[in-house]
């Protein structure tokens, strides 16, 4: 394991935190785990806001300073620890992987994360069924598009892009794991299901899963 001043500020069930944990495992970077209960608003404490004014998880303390936003963290890790690479060597391949990843990171997740769901409950009095319907609608919309793209493109391999895990797989797996909480099965997306099932068998993914973390009730 590589070591040297990394602290991951995160929450076991956060899908964006899961992305970073997978990347750290793939890169074999050792880190200290700092947990914040989002349900108890620990990420809004002054001590954490002093570290990350956005008040969101994850944030990664590195030898180069604190980095927030999971996608920025992933690209930082890929540039500072180039092997194994999370992006292809060619420009077209990198664009494809980023595009696939962004369906999750920019389209699905921002309108389905915890603070949005809490806002729906608080301001619009949405009950559990309404919140679940909201979540499943946007997750299904994104996954349907991903399924078409992945199933119809010869660049799709064992993983989303060829035979090496990339940013696209990291984002896809994190969303698929999150979908379980809202009863959105993968059977409707056979290519996605195949890729996610393969990824979930990998030790670097298994060790990053929510139920393996020290702040998980199941951990």
Number of C-alpha atoms within 10 A of each C-alpha: 8 11 10 11 13 20 17 23 22 26 26 24 19 19 29 26 24 28 26 27 28 25 26 23 18 20 20 16 16 16 20 14 17 15 19 21 16 18 11 8 10 15 24 18 11 12 11 18 14 11 17 20 13 14 18 20 23 28 25 27 19 17 10 8 10 15 18 19 16 21 19 12 22 21 17 14 20 19 13 9 16 13 12 14 19 25 23 18 9 8 10 10 15 17 13 17 20 18 15 21 22 18 20 23 21 12 15 21 22 12 15 20 15 14 14 15 18 16 12 16 15 11 8 9 12 16 12 12 10 14 19 18 13 17 22 19 15 16 24 18 13 16 22 14 13 21 16 13 15 21 16 11 11 10 15 16 15 16 21 29 24 14 11 15 21 24 27 24 24 26 26 27 26 26 23 21 19 22 19 11 10 17 11 18 15 18 10 13 18 13 23 25 17 14 20 23 14 14 20 15 10 11 12 18 21 15 15 22 23 24 15 14 19 14 18 15 10 9 11
